[in-house]
């Protein structure tokens, strides 16, 4: 796997509000945070661009609302901000795709000549998947570090219920099989960027 020198790591919605299990329900992949942290460190350590995305929810009662502590980045993310030698961007959004945030992510990528995008963060089947699909549609080479994401159990129409692991697998199959993105592991990415 080849990772370009200006491949952007997009860290999606790694916010304190997602730790409120009574609101979200059961989650998967407890190792996700450690893997996200290792990707941020590797990208910053090799002077590659890092984008931090924050979800500013407009939903009443959401732990991710602006002004709530849950809107803040988790500590391990906040402490890494501004520490890299490469370009860094903060994008805020109130919808699922980081490409519909402020400032405009597509414009920033194009201005910087970025064509390869690596995604990690929360939730696998929501904002990570939506950003990956849109990135693929916009022509970027998108890689999703599936094991550096997590999500929550979900119940939908007809009483259908999927566990967080089932949802993550469904996202991986849709993204990879639909050629929106390549689904990879954190270890593969770290091996590719380490000098």
N, C-alpha and C positions, 0 to 999 in steps of 0.2 A: 504494500500500500504506500502510495506517495502522498505526502502532505506538503503542500506548497509553503514557502517561507511566509507568504502573506495570507495563509488560510486563517479565517476568523473563527474564534471560539465564541459561540453565542450561548450565554448562561441564562437560561429562561426561568424567571420567577422563583428563584431560590429564596423564599421569604418566610419569616417567622410564623406567619399565619397558617402555613401548611403543617405546622407541628400541633395544631389544635385538633386532636384526633376525635374529640366529641362532635366536632362540626363535620369533619370529612369522612370519618369512618375508618375501617381497616386499610392499611397501606401495604405495599410490597417493598421489596429491595431495600432493607435497612442499610446496606453498604453504599447506597447511592451518594450520600453526602461526602463520604470519604473519597469516592471516585471523582466527583465533581471538583473537590478541592485539589486533587492531584492533577487534573486537567488544567485548571486555572494556573497552578504553579508551573506546569510544563510550558504552557503557552507564554506566560510572563517571562519565564526563564530563558526562552528562546526568542524574545522580542517580537512575538507574533501578536496580531490584534485580538483584543478581547472586548466583547460587547456584553454588558450587564443589562438584562431586561427586567423591569419591575412592573407587575400588574397592579394598577391603581383601580380597584373595583368600584363600580357605581352601584353595586347591589346592596340594598339595606341588609344589615346583619352579617355581611361578609367579613371574615377576619382580615381580608386584604384591602379594606377601605383606606383611603388616604387619611392620615391623622391617627390611625390606630397603630399600636405597636406591631401588629401582625403584618402591616404594610412594609416594615423594614426588612432589609436583607438579613439572612441568617449571619451570625457573627463571623463565621469563617469566610464568608463572601465579602462582607463589609471590610474586614481587615486586609483583604487582598486588593481592594480597589485602589488604583493609583500607584501600584507597586511594580508594574511591568515596564519594560523598556520600549515596548511597542505601543501602537495607537490604542486608545481605549475610548469607548462610547457608552453612555447611559441612555437607554431607550425606555420610555414609559408608555404604557398602553392600557386600554380598558376593554380590549377584545382579545380573541385567542391568538391572532397572528402578530408576531413581533414586526412584521412588515407593515402593519397598520398602527405604528406608534409614532412617537415624537422624540427626536427628529426622525426623518424618513430613512429607514435602514437601507433600502435599495439604492437611494441616492448616495449614501455614505459609502457603500460597497463599490459602486461604480466609480465614484471620485477617487477611491483608493486603489482601483484596479483589482479588487478582490473578486475571485470567481469560485473559490472553494469555501464552504461553510460547514463547521462542525457544531452540532447541537447537543446540549446536555441540560438537565434541569427538571422542572415540575410543571405540569403533569404530563406523563408520557403520551396519553391518548387525547389530550386536550391541546394545550398551548405548544408543546413540543411538536406534536404531530401536525398541527395546523401550520406552524411556521415552516416545518419541513416540506409539506405539500406545496405551500406557496413558493418557497425557495426553489423547489424543483420546477414549478411552472414558470418561474422567472428565468430559468436557465442556469441556475447555480449548480455546482457539483456539491450536493448535500450529503453529509455523513451524520448519522445519528448514533451517538454512544449510548445504546439502549441500557447498558448496565450502570450508566451514570444518570438515569432518570428513575422516577417512581410515580406511582399513581395510587388511586384508591378504588375500593369496590364500588360498583355502580348498579343501581336498579333502574330499569327503563320501562318502556311500554309492555303491556301484557304480563307484567310481573317478571319479565326477563331479568336475570341477575348474572353479572359476571364478576369474578374476583379481580383484584388488581393485577395479578399475574396473567390471568386470561386476557384482560384488556391490553396489557403490555405486549403479549404475543400477537394479538390481533393487529395492533398498531404496527409492529415490526413486519408482519406479513403484508399488510396493505402498503406500507411505505416501500419496502424492498421489492415485493412482487409487482407493485404498480409503477416501479421505477421512478418514484418521487425522490428516493434517497437510498443510500447504501447503509445498511444496519451493521455496525461494527462494535467492537469492545473497547473499553478504556485501555486495556493492555496493548491492543494493536495500535492505538493512537499514540500512546506513550512511546512505544518502540519506534514508531515512525518519526517522531519529532525530536527525540533525544539525540544530541550530537554524537 
